[in-house]
Amino acid sequence: MRIARQRIVSLLRERGQQVRADWVERELPERVNPEEHVGLFAILRVDPADLVDAPSP
């Protein structure tokens, strides 16, 4: 499962966390593997399950 970096950035911006959103935009790959970045998701208080792309029909 991979998550689009832009979804994480958008969530952070909605929360008013502009600095964190800017950092994520600069540092993370375009498609983020939550298993590799589990600690980061915990720090950001983001549940990867809420951001997973919906499967195509």
C-alpha positions in Angstrom: 0.0 0.0 0.0 1.4 3.4 -1.0 -0.1 6.8 -0.2 0.2 9.9 -2.4 2.4 12.4 -0.7 0.0 15.2 -1.8 -2.8 13.6 0.3 -0.6 13.9 3.4 0.3 17.4 2.5 -3.3 18.4 2.0 -4.3 16.9 5.4 -1.6 18.8 7.2 -2.5 22.1 5.5 -6.2 21.5 6.4 -5.0 21.3 10.0 -3.0 24.5 9.7 0.3 22.7 9.9 2.0 24.6 7.1 5.6 24.0 8.2 5.1 20.3 8.5 3.3 20.2 5.2 6.2 22.0 3.5 8.7 19.6 5.0 6.7 16.5 3.9 6.5 18.0 0.4 10.3 18.4 0.3 11.4 15.3 2.0 9.1 12.4 1.2 8.8 10.5 -2.1 5.8 11.1 -4.4 4.3 7.7 -3.2 4.9 7.0 0.5 5.1 3.5 2.0 3.5 3.8 5.4 5.4 0.7 6.7 8.7 2.5 6.0 7.5 5.7 7.6 5.5 4.4 10.6 7.3 6.7 13.0 6.6 9.8 10.9 2.9 9.0 10.7 2.8 8.7 14.5 4.6 12.0 15.0 2.3 13.7 12.5 -0.8 12.0 14.1 -1.9 10.7 10.7 -3.6 7.4 10.3 -2.4 5.9 7.0 -5.6 4.0 6.7 -7.5 7.3 6.3 -5.3 8.3 3.4 -5.1 5.1 1.3 -6.2 5.6 -2.3 -9.5 4.0 -3.1 -9.1 1.0 -5.3 -10.1 1.5 -9.0 -13.4 -0.2 -10.0 
